[in-house]
Amino acid sequence: QVGDELRGATGIVGDAADLRERNSELEQVVAQLTVENLRLREVEAENVRLRSLLQFRDVNPSYTYKGGQVVGRIVANEPTSIVQSILIDIGSNNGIQPGMPVVNERGLVGRVTDVYANAARVLLITDSSSNVNAMMQNTRLRGILRGRAGQAPIMDYLPQDQAILVGDIVVTSGEGGRFPV
């Protein structure tokens, strides 16, 4: 009887060791799946952004896209108190040139100021040195969208006698030839 109990006790110890080993294996699998899950979330978010860009292109067929409708990613965000710009991962090797407008699914982001072989700097429309000929979408009133450091852009030179409502949509006017209509 003592022998049977001793064999049972050693079996329990052996089972505990097997369980610890199995638990360690499962923890490794959980860690791998967690990393894979995070990667898939990033891919899914990118997929949503790319679909939005495709929808933007489909909704705006009149835009002429230079550079072959090149899609780039932001690789550095450089908003300082002096200059608000971003660095994107496409450049002269992709046909990008200084002065080109940069748009996303929501509209104008800015314009290319510096171009390198595989990167470009984009001056954001929120930068205080940025000015864009713009108009109110519904009323067609024209003015200049001016960037302001640390604040939302403001629309200048609108007629004083016209009503502008909160929520009115501002679009580029195409005047000056730098930005699409």
PyMOL commands that set and color helices and strands:
alter all, ss='L'
color gray80, all
select helices_A, chain A and resi 2-59+92-94
alter helices_A, ss='H'
color red, helices_A
select strands_A, chain A and resi 74-77+85-88+101-104+107-115+120-124+131-136+142-148+151-156+170-172
alter strands_A, ss='S'
color yellow, strands_A
deselect
rebuild
show_as cartoon
